[in-house]
Amino acid sequence: MQIISAPQNFNEEELYVDLQPIFGHSLYLKCEGFNFAGSIKLKAAAEMVAAAEREGVLHRGSVLIESSSGNLGVALSMIAASKGYGFLCVTDSRCNLSTRRLMEALGGRVHIITEPDANGDFLGARIDYVRALCASDDRYVWPNQYTNPYNWKAHYRTTAPAIAHQFPRLGVLFAGVGTTGTLMGCARYFAEWHRPVRIVAIDSVGSVAFGGTPGRRMLPGLGTSVRPPLLDESFVDDVVRVEEADAIRACHRMARHGFLFGGSTGTVVSGASAWLRQHDVPGDLDAVTIAPDLGERYLDTLYQTNWLHDLYGEHVLSDEVVAAGSRRS
Ligand SMILES: Cc1ncc(COP(=O)(O)O)c(C=O)c1O
């Protein structure tokens, strides 16, 4: 039995899904959605808040403020409620309605940016808004997940050692790219480990994390429109870029087996499968990837037929249906 008095004190750290029966590769998926914030962002939020408290910048009367596509906002709303701080999430029109409602239910306020900045960039516009508010009122405390080292340190301290403990023969780790907190925390940990681990970053097509031209991205969480300040490419061995339609197909394939995950999980799983099709992992080594959240927050988007057809065309799932049909026959 585990008894807690603060929601951030619970996190399921030991759950993996074996994806072999679904994708045909030996690949283990670490599930990070089983906590009261419903995502891996609980770890970054808790670590950044604890650091701000230690450093004396966060105290009674403070209002946390953060730019988030949703999951970090939910985690910060929860921690702020638990500790008695205010919270304001600055997001944009791509934030799911259910995620916004969750933040509000937890007592957070949500400000939605509807116009991109002069470069057509929503993230830039969100950050400009946060900066302006912080300059106007010193009650605001901005953890700034994009530059805060405690974002990656959370994963260096928890996620990576948990994987190392369960998979002492880890050969390759696939991590999605948002702020790169998860990727960098794990990559830095395994760079110091007793044996080499191949670190593969999974990014979305249309993201500029590793260069390239920006493009439309509708799945929140993964990909970025500016180069992530936390990213140090020298820790990354390979990069795979995934089309959103492929990420969606991976999500629906898992759903057909009863596993409902979010869009960034579809992205990492699709990217990991593509990489595993082209590379041999020695049979005695394990391949692991990370599911940042679960699927319920995406019922109105990636699990909704009209949304899918409007954005990705009517045939976005047809290959997947064929694949699922042939698998069952
Ligand atoms: C659903 C989801 N997946 C992936 C990520 C990316 O994680 P990171 O910011 O650690 O790169 C996030 C971050 O917000 C997320 O919310």
Ligand as a Chemical Component Dictionary entry (heavy atoms), coordinates in Angstrom:
data_LIG
# 
_chem_comp.id                   LIG 
_chem_comp.type                 NON-POLYMER 
_chem_comp.pdbx_formal_charge   0 
_chem_comp.three_letter_code    LIG 
# 
loop_
_chem_comp_atom.comp_id 
_chem_comp_atom.atom_id 
_chem_comp_atom.alt_atom_id 
_chem_comp_atom.type_symbol 
_chem_comp_atom.charge 
_chem_comp_atom.model_Cartn_x 
_chem_comp_atom.model_Cartn_y 
_chem_comp_atom.model_Cartn_z 
_chem_comp_atom.pdbx_ordinal 
LIG C1 C1 C 0 2.788  14.644 -24.514 1  
LIG C2 C2 C 0 4.198  15.074 -24.491 2  
LIG N1 N1 N 0 5.097  14.348 -25.121 3  
LIG C3 C3 C 0 6.398  14.705 -25.167 4  
LIG C4 C4 C 0 6.848  15.831 -24.566 5  
LIG C5 C5 C 0 8.300  16.225 -24.731 6  
LIG O1 O1 O 0 9.056  16.104 -23.631 7  
LIG P1 P1 P 0 10.347 17.030 -23.393 8  
LIG O2 O2 O 0 9.838  18.433 -23.198 9  
LIG O3 O3 O 0 10.976 16.466 -22.168 10 
LIG O4 O4 O 0 11.225 16.953 -24.600 11 
LIG C6 C6 C 0 5.949  16.615 -23.905 12 
LIG C7 C7 C 0 6.388  17.854 -23.302 13 
LIG O5 O5 O 0 5.602  18.724 -23.025 14 
LIG C8 C8 C 0 4.592  16.235 -23.849 15 
LIG O6 O6 O 0 3.668  16.977 -23.226 16 
# 
loop_
_chem_comp_bond.comp_id 
_chem_comp_bond.atom_id_1 
_chem_comp_bond.atom_id_2 
_chem_comp_bond.value_order 
_chem_comp_bond.pdbx_ordinal 
LIG C1 C2 SING 1  
LIG C2 N1 SING 2  
LIG C2 C8 DOUB 3  
LIG N1 C3 DOUB 4  
LIG C3 C4 SING 5  
LIG C4 C5 SING 6  
LIG C4 C6 DOUB 7  
LIG C5 O1 SING 8  
LIG O1 P1 SING 9  
LIG P1 O2 DOUB 10 
LIG P1 O3 SING 11 
LIG P1 O4 SING 12 
LIG C6 C7 SING 13 
LIG C6 C8 SING 14 
LIG C7 O5 DOUB 15 
LIG C8 O6 SING 16 
# 
